[in-house]
Amino acid sequence: MKKIRVKQVRSGIGHPEIQKKTLKALGLGRIGRMREHNATPQIMGMVEKVAHLISVEEI
């Protein structure tokens, strides 16, 4: 299965609560934090919802 590396590049402040919770579910929470995830449909859906706050690269 493909893996992705997700990095938070913008703050969740001023964005809807659901987007803040999505960041937390991805293991993020502050700018610069990185996490690796398997590219499952559930994870990719979360990534799409907060794409304006994160950067994504395939590993």
BALUMRO-275606 format. One record per atom (N, C-alpha, C, O, CB): x negated, y negated, z negated. Coordinates in pm, whole numbers, plus 50000, padded with zeros to 5 digits. Glycine has a CB too. Layout:
# residues N
XYZ...
# end
This chain:
# residues 59
499165011850000500005000050000499114987550000498064987249936500965000049877499544977450073498794964950079498824958049943499774959349866499354955750188497754950649917497684942749796497554928049836497004924849941496494947149705498074919349751497964905049773497374898649648497534903649537499344898849807496684887449668496164879449558496954866449559497014859449660494614876949572497554863349445498394851549431497694841749337497264845649229499814855249378497584829149379496954818949297497884806949286498414802149386495584814649358498084802149164498914790349145498104777849177497014775949123499474789649001498644769449266497934757249308498684744549271498114733649277497704757649457499974745749234500754734049192501514737549066501794749149038501734729549305501854727348991502544728948864504034731948885504624727948986502374716548779504614739048790506054741748793506874730648730508104731048733506334754748722506204720748673506924709648608507754702148712507274698948821505924699948538509004699548677509894692248766510604701148867511364696148950509124681848839510384714248860511044723648949512104731348870512054731648747510024733349014513064737448939514134744648869513584755648777512534761448803515104750748970514334758248671513944768248572513744782048634512864789448591515004769048463514534785548734514394798648799513024800048865512454810948866515504800648904512494789148919511164789648980510074790948874509064797648896510914777149065510264784648759509304785948649509284800448599508224805848569509664776248534510454806548591510534820448547509924829848649509334840048613511994824448520510054826648777509444834648882507924834048872507254844248889509914829849021507374822248845505924821048826505474829748710504454836648719505534806348802506224829348601505874837248484505944852148515505104859848469506794833848367506944856248593507084870348631505934874948719505564886648718508414872548703505364865748795504204869048879502904869048799501854872348853504104859148995502974865248671501784865048588501024852048594499864851448554500884876048627501674841648644501044828648656501594819548547502444823848469501284822448797501144807348540501664798348440500874785548431501364775548379501694805048307499644785848481498874773648487498074773448616497774783848675497944772348364497754761548658497064759748786495704766748781494964765648684496884744748818495394773948888494124780948899494174795548859493234803048886493114774148816495254799748795495364813748751495634822648872496424819148960496474815348645494974834248876495114843648988495564857248937495194861548828493774845149065496374863849017496814877448988496864885449117497084879849225498204877448918496654898449106496764907449220498004916149202498284921049092495484916249236498744917949310499964925949307500014934649432499414931449535501224916849299500734945849422501064953649541502114945849619502964939249560501574968149503502044946649751502964938849836504284946349853504624950649964502314936049974505034947749744506354954149750507384943849795507124931849788506744960249612508524948249842509564938549882509984929249768510294917649792510794946049934509994934349645510394926049531509374914949507509754903349487510544934649405508104918249510507054908349490507044898249604506894886249580505674915149478507194902949726507184893849841508374884249835508254872749877507204901749972509504888849784510664880049766510374869049665510754857449686511874888149722509714872649555509344862649456508344852649513508424840649487508764869349330507394857749592506394849049654507054838949746506664827249748505364857349732508054843149823508754834049913509474822849837509534811549885509764841649998510004826049720510764816149643509884805149586510344793849567511504823049530508614808149560507714798149501506504795549593505434791949545507234802649361506684797449722505584795949817504974781949815503804780249848506064799149958505754771849778505254758149774504394755449650503774744849640506424748549777504334765049556503544763349435502304772349429501454770749342504404766049315502214781749523501144791649517500444792949652500934788149754501684805249472499294799649650498644803749774498514819049767498334824749660497224796849792498624825449883498634840049890497604844549993497514838750102500044845449925496844854849959495924860850055496004875950042496184881349932494464855650034495864882750156495864897350155494474902350119493474896150154496304902950292494444913450050493164919450011492914931750096491884938350081493134923049859
# end
